[in-house]
């Protein structure tokens, strides 16, 4: 039963990471400079991307993954070899990016 729960948890993390990280394969680096949401959105404007997101109901346009400040978490592979270290790092970064977008969205003022 414990093995089943750990695999479910990994699946949930993977789904969250993949669904929230469109374009994460392009790579992203964490920024040490804390920016306000308005500044982040203004400096990362890509009209085509923003128009595509607006059609899906995302407004204002969120910053690109490379402009997001990732949370200071430690990523480690605790699966005893069930997945590779590279996969664990990739999933961990996806989780960090999910958290960064969540924090960005929570700082926005309601309209």
QUILINMO-V620904 format. One record per pair of residues at least 6 apart in sequence whose ideal C-beta (glycine too) atoms are under 8 Angstrom apart, sorted by the first residue. I is the first residue (numbers start at 1). GAP is how many residues later the second one is. Records with the same first field share a line. If there is no record, write none. Layout:
I=GAP, GAP
This chain:
6=73
10=69, 72, 73, 81
13=78, 81, 82
14=77, 80
16=78, 79, 82
17=7, 74, 76, 77, 78, 80, 81
18=76
20=74, 77, 78, 81
21=44, 73, 76, 77
23=41, 42
24=41, 69, 70, 73
26=39, 40
27=39
28=36, 37, 38, 40, 42, 65, 69
29=37
30=38, 39, 40, 66
31=36, 37, 38
32=37
33=36
34=35
35=8, 32, 34
36=71
37=23, 67, 70, 71
40=23, 27, 28, 64
41=19, 20, 21, 22
43=20, 24
44=17, 19, 20, 23
45=16
46=15, 18
49=12, 15
50=11
53=6, 8, 9
54=7
60=48
62=39, 42, 43
63=41
65=32
68=29, 32, 33, 36
69=31
70=23, 26, 27, 29, 30
71=25, 28, 29, 32
73=19, 22, 23, 26
75=13, 14, 17, 18, 21
76=12, 16
77=6, 7, 8, 11, 12
79=9
83=8
